[in-house]
């Protein structure tokens, strides 16, 4: 069987080392006689896994001490409901909409919250995100990386709001972040940090207020139970631990940010040098390093290329069904060898045109 080169937008490729360690744990976890699939979520072993995750996250992301870490279920989409029920009802909330996921958050927030304002910004106007005052907005929600269109906001401290809620599902752990104006971060693990089933939440403690919400919509109660209010997705959480261990071992965010820059530059430089063949977002600081989107000027060549790529073992590069084209996802587990292989085969395909 040919080797597979998986550039899927999620669930994404996992590091081979993580898969090997997960396989061992399925047979028997450390000194226990149990499989990791059978581990009790109230056991000392599982509590140690959660504490290891928190320790690694504090190291990798430089999380300040006045932030709480939760591991929840429901993915990023559930956060639209959870957050809406935990933002004080008197607050005015803004939603920066620069893509499909920000639009979904605005729509969901609007069903629960009374004062929600949409700030819609297209790619050519993205610089205005740093010029806007967002006056009168108590909390501002942003999606740091819009996976469908390939738009990314990395310089988060430049946004003029001191209570940002950030969906970082597709780029967390790929560059250094500052928490100076961040109130809440959430990220599904299945792109940079593991497999589906667990959502990482990093919450400033003063956001955890008393309320009468139903149990799993009560952030304060979830925090008090240390992510163990009910049975958590134990295997997904264990995979998160393995991925974080792997990231620490390789050198942390210094390593992964450089890798992200180098790999994305290689691909963008190639595409920019062939603008007679491809259409893509104009060069700017808002081009995503995590999801590179492009199309062939001759759209007939898009399907031909996707078919050719699949024959070569390159999978997961179809553009989102709503926009088509090609999407290359460069999450943390993507190796330099994979990028070289992909570029070699794009060049080979172009020679046949």
C-alpha positions as CSV (number, residue, x, y, z in Angstrom):
1,X,0.0,0.0,0.0
2,X,1.3,3.5,-0.9
3,X,2.2,5.9,1.9
4,X,-0.6,8.4,2.7
5,X,0.1,12.1,3.0
6,X,-2.8,13.5,5.0
7,X,-3.4,17.3,4.8
8,X,-7.0,17.0,6.1
9,X,-8.5,20.1,7.8
10,X,-9.6,17.9,10.6
11,X,-9.6,15.4,12.1
12,X,-6.0,15.9,11.2
13,X,-2.9,13.8,10.9
14,X,-1.4,12.6,14.2
15,X,2.3,12.3,14.9
16,X,3.5,8.7,14.4
17,X,5.1,8.7,17.9
18,X,1.7,9.6,19.4
19,X,-0.1,6.8,17.6
20,X,2.5,4.3,18.8
21,X,2.2,5.4,22.4
22,X,-1.6,5.3,22.2
23,X,-1.5,1.8,20.9
24,X,0.7,0.7,23.8
25,X,-1.7,2.3,26.3
26,X,-4.7,0.6,24.7
27,X,-3.1,-2.8,25.4
28,X,-2.1,-1.7,29.0
29,X,-1.7,1.7,30.5
30,X,1.6,2.1,32.4
31,X,1.6,0.1,35.6
32,X,-2.1,-0.6,35.7
33,X,-3.6,-3.8,34.3
34,X,-6.2,-1.7,32.5
35,X,-6.4,-0.5,28.9
36,X,-6.5,3.3,28.7
37,X,-9.9,2.8,27.1
38,X,-11.1,1.4,30.5
39,X,-9.5,3.9,32.8
40,X,-11.8,5.3,35.5
41,X,-12.2,9.0,35.2
42,X,-12.2,9.4,39.0
43,X,-8.9,7.4,39.4
44,X,-5.6,8.8,40.5
45,X,-4.1,7.8,37.1
46,X,-6.7,9.9,35.2
47,X,-6.3,12.9,37.6
48,X,-2.5,12.7,36.9
49,X,-3.2,12.9,33.1
50,X,-5.3,16.1,33.6
51,X,-2.6,17.6,35.8
52,X,0.1,16.7,33.2
53,X,-2.0,18.4,30.5
54,X,-2.4,21.6,32.5
55,X,1.3,21.7,33.3
56,X,2.2,21.2,29.6
57,X,-0.2,23.9,28.5
58,X,1.1,26.4,31.0
59,X,4.6,25.8,29.7
60,X,3.7,25.8,26.0
61,X,1.3,28.7,25.9
62,X,2.7,30.7,28.9
63,X,-0.7,30.9,30.5
64,X,-0.9,33.3,33.4
65,X,-1.8,32.0,36.8
66,X,-5.2,33.8,36.9
67,X,-6.6,31.6,34.1
68,X,-8.4,28.3,34.5
69,X,-8.1,25.3,32.1
70,X,-11.1,23.2,31.3
71,X,-11.4,20.1,29.1
72,X,-15.0,19.9,27.9
73,X,-17.1,18.1,25.3
74,X,-19.3,19.3,22.4
75,X,-16.6,20.8,20.2
76,X,-16.3,24.5,19.3
77,X,-19.9,24.6,18.2
78,X,-21.2,23.8,21.7
79,X,-19.1,26.8,22.9
80,X,-21.6,29.1,21.1
81,X,-24.3,28.0,23.5
82,X,-22.1,27.7,26.6
83,X,-20.6,31.1,26.2
84,X,-23.9,32.8,25.4
85,X,-25.3,31.5,28.7
86,X,-22.3,32.6,30.7
87,X,-21.8,36.1,29.4
88,X,-23.6,38.5,31.8
89,X,-27.0,39.3,30.4
90,X,-26.5,43.1,30.7
91,X,-23.3,42.9,28.5
92,X,-23.0,44.2,25.0
93,X,-21.3,41.6,22.8
94,X,-19.6,42.0,19.4
95,X,-18.9,39.3,16.9
96,X,-16.1,39.8,14.4
97,X,-17.2,38.0,11.3
98,X,-14.4,37.4,8.8
99,X,-15.6,33.9,7.7
100,X,-18.2,31.2,8.1
101,X,-17.3,30.1,11.6
102,X,-17.6,33.7,13.0
103,X,-21.0,34.0,11.2
104,X,-22.2,30.8,12.9
105,X,-21.1,32.2,16.3
106,X,-23.0,35.5,15.7
107,X,-26.1,33.6,14.7
108,X,-26.1,31.4,17.8
109,X,-25.2,34.3,20.2
110,X,-28.1,36.3,18.7
111,X,-30.6,33.5,19.8
112,X,-29.6,33.9,23.5
113,X,-28.1,37.3,24.1
114,X,-30.0,40.6,23.7
115,X,-27.2,42.9,22.7
116,X,-25.1,41.4,19.9
117,X,-23.5,43.4,17.2
118,X,-22.0,42.0,14.0
119,X,-18.7,43.5,12.7
120,X,-18.3,42.0,9.2
121,X,-14.9,42.4,7.5
122,X,-13.9,41.0,4.2
123,X,-10.3,40.0,3.4
124,X,-9.3,43.1,1.5
125,X,-10.4,45.2,4.5
126,X,-8.9,43.0,7.2
127,X,-6.4,45.7,8.3
128,X,-9.4,47.7,9.7
129,X,-9.7,45.1,12.5
130,X,-6.8,46.9,14.2
131,X,-8.2,50.4,13.5
132,X,-11.7,49.7,14.9
133,X,-12.4,51.0,18.4
134,X,-15.3,48.5,19.1
135,X,-16.6,51.2,21.5
136,X,-19.4,50.1,23.7
137,X,-18.6,46.4,23.3
138,X,-18.0,44.6,26.6
139,X,-16.9,41.3,25.0
140,X,-15.7,40.7,21.5
141,X,-15.7,37.3,19.9
142,X,-13.2,36.5,17.1
143,X,-12.2,33.4,15.2
144,X,-8.4,33.6,14.9
145,X,-8.2,31.3,11.9
146,X,-11.1,30.9,9.4
147,X,-10.4,27.5,7.9
148,X,-12.7,27.7,4.9
149,X,-11.3,30.9,3.4
150,X,-7.8,30.7,4.8
151,X,-7.9,34.0,6.8
152,X,-6.0,34.3,10.1
153,X,-5.6,37.0,12.8
154,X,-2.4,36.4,14.7
155,X,-1.6,39.8,16.2
156,X,-4.4,39.5,18.7
157,X,-3.1,42.2,21.2
158,X,-3.6,44.9,18.5
159,X,-7.3,44.4,18.6
160,X,-8.8,47.3,20.7
161,X,-10.9,45.3,23.2
162,X,-9.8,44.1,26.6
163,X,-12.3,41.1,26.8
164,X,-11.7,39.0,23.8
165,X,-13.3,35.6,23.4
166,X,-11.2,33.7,20.8
167,X,-12.0,30.5,18.9
168,X,-8.6,29.1,18.2
169,X,-9.7,25.7,17.1
170,X,-7.5,25.5,14.1
171,X,-4.3,27.4,15.0
172,X,-3.8,27.0,18.8
173,X,-0.2,25.8,19.5
174,X,1.2,27.0,16.2
175,X,2.4,30.4,17.3
176,X,3.0,32.4,20.5
177,X,0.1,34.3,21.9
178,X,-0.3,37.0,24.5
179,X,-3.1,37.0,27.1
180,X,-3.2,40.7,27.8
181,X,-6.6,41.3,26.2
182,X,-8.0,37.7,26.2
183,X,-10.8,36.7,28.5
184,X,-11.5,33.2,27.0
185,X,-10.0,30.9,24.5
186,X,-11.5,27.7,23.2
187,X,-10.2,25.1,20.7
188,X,-11.4,21.7,19.6
189,X,-8.4,19.4,19.8
190,X,-8.8,17.6,16.5
191,X,-6.5,19.8,14.4
192,X,-3.4,20.7,16.3
193,X,-3.8,18.9,19.6
194,X,-5.3,15.5,19.2
195,X,-8.5,13.8,18.1
196,X,-12.2,14.8,18.2
197,X,-14.1,14.6,21.5
198,X,-12.4,17.2,23.8
199,X,-12.4,21.0,23.7
200,X,-9.7,23.0,25.4
201,X,-11.0,26.1,27.3
202,X,-8.6,28.7,28.8
203,X,-10.7,31.1,31.0
204,X,-9.8,34.1,33.0
205,X,-11.0,33.4,36.5
206,X,-13.0,36.6,36.8
207,X,-15.2,35.3,33.9
208,X,-16.4,32.4,36.1
209,X,-19.4,34.0,37.8
210,X,-22.3,32.4,39.9
211,X,-25.4,31.6,37.8
212,X,-28.4,29.3,37.7
213,X,-27.7,27.8,34.4
214,X,-28.3,24.1,33.8
215,X,-25.4,22.0,34.9
216,X,-23.4,21.6,31.7
217,X,-24.1,25.2,30.8
218,X,-22.6,26.5,34.0
219,X,-18.9,27.4,33.6
220,X,-18.4,28.1,37.2
221,X,-19.7,24.7,38.2
222,X,-17.6,23.0,35.5
223,X,-14.5,24.7,36.8
224,X,-15.2,23.7,40.4
225,X,-15.4,20.1,39.3
226,X,-12.0,20.3,37.5
227,X,-13.4,19.0,34.1
228,X,-14.9,16.0,35.9
229,X,-18.5,17.1,36.4
230,X,-19.6,14.1,34.4
231,X,-17.8,11.3,32.6
232,X,-15.3,13.1,30.3
233,X,-14.0,11.8,26.9
234,X,-11.2,10.0,28.6
235,X,-9.4,8.7,25.5
236,X,-9.5,12.0,23.7
237,X,-8.1,13.6,26.8
238,X,-5.3,11.1,26.9
239,X,-4.4,11.7,23.3
240,X,-4.3,15.4,24.1
241,X,-1.7,14.6,26.8
242,X,0.4,12.6,24.3
243,X,0.4,15.4,21.7
244,X,1.4,18.0,24.3
245,X,4.2,15.7,25.6
246,X,5.4,15.4,21.9
247,X,5.2,19.2,21.5
248,X,7.2,19.9,24.6
249,X,9.8,17.3,23.6
250,X,10.3,18.9,20.2
251,X,10.9,22.4,21.7
252,X,7.6,23.9,22.3
253,X,6.1,26.9,20.4
254,X,9.5,28.2,19.2
255,X,9.8,25.0,17.2
256,X,6.2,24.9,16.0
257,X,5.9,28.6,15.1
258,X,9.1,28.4,13.0
259,X,7.9,25.2,11.3
260,X,4.5,26.9,10.5
261,X,6.2,30.0,9.0
262,X,8.7,28.0,7.0
263,X,6.2,25.5,5.6
264,X,3.6,28.0,4.7
265,X,6.1,30.3,3.1
266,X,7.3,27.5,0.8
267,X,3.8,26.9,-0.5
268,X,2.8,30.5,-0.8
269,X,6.0,31.4,-2.6
270,X,5.3,28.6,-5.1
271,X,1.7,29.7,-5.7
272,X,2.6,33.4,-5.9
273,X,5.2,32.6,-8.6
274,X,2.5,30.9,-10.7
275,X,-0.3,33.5,-10.6
276,X,-0.9,32.8,-14.2
277,X,-2.2,29.4,-13.1
278,X,-3.6,29.9,-9.6
279,X,-5.9,32.3,-7.8
280,X,-5.3,32.9,-4.1
281,X,-5.6,35.5,-1.4
282,X,-3.4,38.5,-2.0
283,X,-0.3,38.6,0.2
284,X,-0.9,40.1,3.6
285,X,-0.3,39.3,7.3
286,X,-3.8,37.8,7.3
287,X,-3.1,35.0,5.0
288,X,-3.5,31.8,7.0
289,X,-0.4,29.7,7.8
290,X,-2.7,26.9,9.0
291,X,-5.0,26.6,5.9
292,X,-3.8,27.6,2.5
293,X,-6.6,28.0,0.0
294,X,-6.3,28.4,-3.7
295,X,-7.9,27.5,-7.0
296,X,-6.9,27.0,-10.6
297,X,-7.8,29.8,-12.9
298,X,-9.0,27.1,-15.3
299,X,-11.5,25.4,-12.9
300,X,-11.4,22.2,-14.9
301,X,-7.9,21.7,-13.7
302,X,-8.9,21.7,-10.1
303,X,-10.8,18.4,-10.2
304,X,-8.0,16.9,-12.4
305,X,-5.4,17.9,-9.8
306,X,-7.4,16.6,-6.8
307,X,-7.8,13.3,-8.6
308,X,-4.1,13.2,-9.5
309,X,-3.1,14.1,-5.9
310,X,-5.3,11.3,-4.5
311,X,-3.6,8.8,-6.8
312,X,-0.2,9.9,-5.3
313,X,-1.5,9.3,-1.8
314,X,-2.1,13.0,-1.0
315,X,-5.5,13.3,0.7
316,X,-7.6,15.8,2.5
317,X,-6.9,18.8,0.2
318,X,-10.3,19.4,-1.3
319,X,-11.6,22.9,-0.5
320,X,-14.6,23.2,1.7
321,X,-17.8,22.1,-0.1
322,X,-19.1,25.7,0.2
323,X,-16.3,27.2,-1.8
324,X,-14.5,24.4,-3.7
325,X,-10.9,24.7,-4.8
326,X,-7.9,23.3,-2.9
327,X,-7.1,23.7,0.8
328,X,-3.8,22.6,2.3
329,X,-3.9,22.3,6.1
330,X,-0.6,22.7,7.7
331,X,-1.3,21.6,11.3
332,X,1.4,20.8,13.8
333,X,1.9,17.2,12.8
334,X,2.6,18.0,9.1
335,X,6.3,17.2,8.4
336,X,8.7,19.0,6.0
337,X,8.9,15.8,4.0
338,X,5.1,15.9,3.5
339,X,5.3,19.5,2.2
340,X,8.2,18.7,-0.1
341,X,6.3,15.7,-1.5
342,X,3.2,17.8,-2.1
343,X,5.1,20.6,-3.9
344,X,6.9,18.1,-6.0
345,X,3.6,16.7,-7.2
346,X,2.0,20.1,-7.8
347,X,5.0,20.8,-10.1
348,X,4.7,17.5,-11.8
349,X,1.0,18.1,-12.4
350,X,1.7,21.6,-13.9
351,X,4.1,20.1,-16.4
352,X,1.3,18.0,-17.8
353,X,-0.9,21.0,-18.5
